[in-house]
Amino acid sequence: MKKCKGCGRELQTIDPQNWGYTPKIEGNYCYRCFRIKNYNDLVVIDTSIDGVKFEQQVVDLIHKQDEDDHFFYLLDIFNLNASRIPNLEKSLNPSTSTIVINKVDLLPKAVKLKKIATYLESLFASTGLAGVKIIFFSKVNKQGIDELLKAVKKFKNNYFIGRTNVGKSSILNSLITALDQTPSIVESPFLNTTIDLIRLEYNNITLVDTPGIIEKNSFTSLIAPSELKYLYFKKELKQVTFQIDQPQTFVYGNLFALTLKLSSPRDIHFYQNPMVNLHRTKPANLESYLNKNFTTLHPGLLYQESYQQKQVVLNEKLWYQKIDVFVQELGWVSFLLHPKDEVWYFVPAKNSNLLVETRKALI
């Protein structure tokens, strides 16, 4: 049965509300992928996507691997920890795996990748992936493409795995171009463009695109597709610096708010999508600001939600060091941590388990 080159599903001409539908079976793409590829327009399919099934499908592939298989585990440099998949990491073998850190062009040019590499080594030191090879990749400036091309030529079956929107399809299309072939996989900011395995064979090398695994505690489930551009972006991170001498709240659209109650005046540096405008206000004004401006804020929720307030645990071992408070999908704020500092955040109740954590500053 013929499969769609964009999403991997079998093409069918019967049900327009199901995966793989196309008016003409002679084409290479289903109607949904055709619209995404040519018009950046998402056709909504009523059939739900089973994220658990996707993840188990990838785990099964890992467990069944043989000596001809290799797995490229993709992480997003902007969303580093949030793009990790613990269940996959438990199954991967360092000798048959490579970690690919994608979108390194998003980092400010002053950032040294050697420092990021050191951080990654410490991140994976206590996991089963300790010592695994790491490749930094950027489609924009073609960084890492030669190293990646050399790696895939060593194995017959090369599987590209990771969360949705970490850039699997764009990396594969870069590889296909480097192999002097015409790219065919659909790239888009929409979730789960790829919904089944896509196998591409070139001169005894097989490249396999796998479905992206969705993070359940994510803003993506609470916003409209048109708002995804505020979470997934292509331009270099924007740095915004403030000096604060009293408690301040910083609001990202109507998705999230971060309150800093620092024990002394300090400079703080935000690293974020350049399309996102931070609003700065006093903590007491947050609720009235959100209520007054809810429908005009971006990135924005589909519906007005109740919010939960939570406190970030600040490790005393990081006192007097520069730290990042990382917020999944939105970026991070960096400042010198002192004793008695407090950090609070406000998040939609439906998304209360969103990843917010501290780390030693990357920049």
VENVEN-V873216 format. One line per field, one symbol per residue. burial: + if it has 16 or more other C-alpha atoms within 10 Angstrom, else -. Layout:
BEGIN
burial->???
END
This chain:
BEGIN
burial->--++++++++++---+-+++++--+--+++++++-++---++--------+--++--++--+------+++++++++++++++++--++-++++-++++++++++++-----------+++-------+--+-++++++---+++--+---+--++++++++++++++++++++++------++++++++++++++++-+-----++++++++++-+++++++-+-+++++++--+++--------++++++++++++++++-----++++++--+++-+--+--+---+---+--+++++-----+------+---+---+++++++++++++++++---++-++++-++--+-+-+--+--
END
